[in-house]
Amino acid sequence: MIDKLCMDCIQYMYMTTTINISLPKTMYQDAKRYVEKKGYMSISELIRDALRNILYPRQTIKIPQKGKKYNQKSL
């Protein structure tokens, strides 16, 4: 049986749709800084993560970022 996280990876690799969005310049600059600060690979990854948190809050798994550890209370 394929777990949810693995299924998300498979869907991402084979079933993606490209979209274009317009952002105010300051929001784009803030997003770029946030990507750098939090260790996301791209703004696209940040947006996907934000959408997952909004659309599927109970299914979202927090994975510790490089160099950070989560205790059980923070999950």
C-alpha positions in Angstrom: 0.0 0.0 0.0 1.3 3.4 -0.9 1.2 6.0 1.9 -0.2 9.5 1.4 3.2 11.2 1.3 4.5 8.8 -1.4 1.3 9.3 -3.4 1.7 13.1 -3.3 5.2 12.6 -4.7 3.9 10.4 -7.5 1.1 12.8 -8.3 3.5 15.7 -8.3 5.9 14.0 -10.7 3.3 12.8 -13.2 0.1 14.9 -12.7 1.2 18.5 -12.4 -0.5 21.6 -13.8 1.4 24.8 -14.4 -0.3 28.1 -13.3 0.8 31.7 -13.4 -0.1 34.1 -10.6 0.4 37.9 -10.2 1.7 39.2 -6.9 2.4 42.6 -5.7 6.2 43.3 -5.9 6.6 43.5 -2.1 4.8 40.2 -1.6 7.1 38.5 -4.1 10.1 39.9 -2.4 8.8 38.8 1.0 8.1 35.3 -0.4 11.7 35.1 -1.7 13.1 36.1 1.7 10.8 33.5 3.4 12.0 30.8 1.0 15.6 31.5 1.9 14.9 31.8 5.6 12.9 28.6 5.9 14.9 26.5 3.4 12.3 25.9 0.7 13.8 25.1 -2.7 11.6 27.6 -4.5 8.6 29.9 -4.3 6.6 27.2 -6.0 7.4 24.8 -3.1 6.3 27.4 -0.6 3.0 28.0 -2.4 2.3 24.2 -2.7 3.1 23.9 1.1 0.8 26.8 1.9 -2.0 25.4 -0.2 -1.6 21.9 1.4 -1.9 23.5 4.8 -5.1 25.3 3.8 -6.8 22.6 1.7 -5.7 19.5 3.6 -4.8 20.6 7.2 -5.2 17.2 8.8 -3.2 15.4 6.1 -0.2 17.7 6.3 2.9 16.2 7.9 5.5 18.7 9.3 8.9 17.5 8.3 11.8 19.1 10.3 13.9 21.5 8.3 17.6 20.9 8.0 19.2 21.6 11.3 15.9 21.9 13.2 14.2 19.3 15.4 10.5 19.1 16.3 9.3 17.7 19.6 6.0 15.8 19.7 4.1 18.9 21.0 5.0 20.9 17.9 3.6 18.2 15.5 
